[in-house]
Amino acid sequence: MRQEINIQDGQVLVSLYGSLYVEEAAVLRQKLLMHIDKGYSRFLVNLSNVDYIDSSGLGVLVAIHKRSLQHGGSVAITGLKGTVKELFELTRLNKVFDVQ
């Protein structure tokens, strides 16, 4: 899995590519928490190039969402499609996140 993380207008833009499994999820969690520690609380996560995400990947998104809310921020998800979209709907995470 490849990831690009950029800051634009005070928002953390996260683009993920490939499949998000437990090993990559731990690294992603660490990187995103570092941004929260630096004072960023608004995240936009683009999943349009992700073909699979496991429970640990979903867990990272939920953890970042919870932490960002505690700091007055939010996590928005874009690009849901295929299996990943079905997984969000099945787990009802499409009701938790701001899905664009």
N, C-alpha and C positions, 0 to 999 in steps of 0.2 A: 504494500500500500504506500502511496505517495501522498504527501500533504503539503499544502501551501498555506501559510498564515501571514496575513498582512493587516496593517492598521490603516483605516481610512475614515476620516471625520470622527475619530474617537471610537470607532466600532472595529471589532476584531473580525476580519473576514477569513473564514476557514474553508478551503476547498480540499476535498478528499477524493482520491482516485484509487480504484481497485476494490479490494475486499478488506473489511475492518474486523480483524480477529483479536483475540485476547492480548497478544504480544504488542500489536500496534496500538491497541486501546490504552494500555498502560502508558506508553510514550505520549500519546495524544493528550491524555488526562494531565500528565505532568506539565506539558507545554501550555495547555489552556489555563491551568491553575496559576502558572507563573504570570500570565496576563492579568488575571484577577488580582493577584498580589501587587501588580504594578498599578492597579487602579482602574483597569478596564472592566466593564460589566455588561457591555452590549456585544452580542455575538451573532453573526450571520453565517450559518453552516450550509455550504452547498454540497448536496449529496448526489448531484446529477450524474457524476462519473463513478459512483459506488455501485458495484453489482451485488455485494453481499455485506451484511453487518450482523455480527453475532450478539449474544446477550451482553457480553462485556462491553462491546461498542455502544450498545444502547444505554448501558449503565453509565458510561462516561458522559454521554449527552445529558442524561437525567441529572447526574452529579453537578455538571457545569451549570445546568439550568437552575438547580436549587441554589447553588452558591452565587450565581449572578443575581437571582431574585433577592437574596439577602443583602446585596450591595446596590439594590435599586435598579438593576439592569434586566436583561432579557436574552433569550436565545431564540432566534428565528431559524427555521429550516427551509431551504429551497431545493428544488430539483428532485423531489421524490418521484420515483417511477419503478415499475416492475416489481420484483421481489421485495425490494427495500420499502416501497410504498405499501405493499401488502402487509409487511411485518409491522410497520407503524400503525396501520389500521387494526391489525389483529391484536396488538398490545395496547391499543387505544392511545398511543403516544401522539397521534395526530390531534387529539383533544387537549393534550398537555402543552405542546409546543405551538408557537405561532408558525403555522405551515403556510408558506407563500407559493 
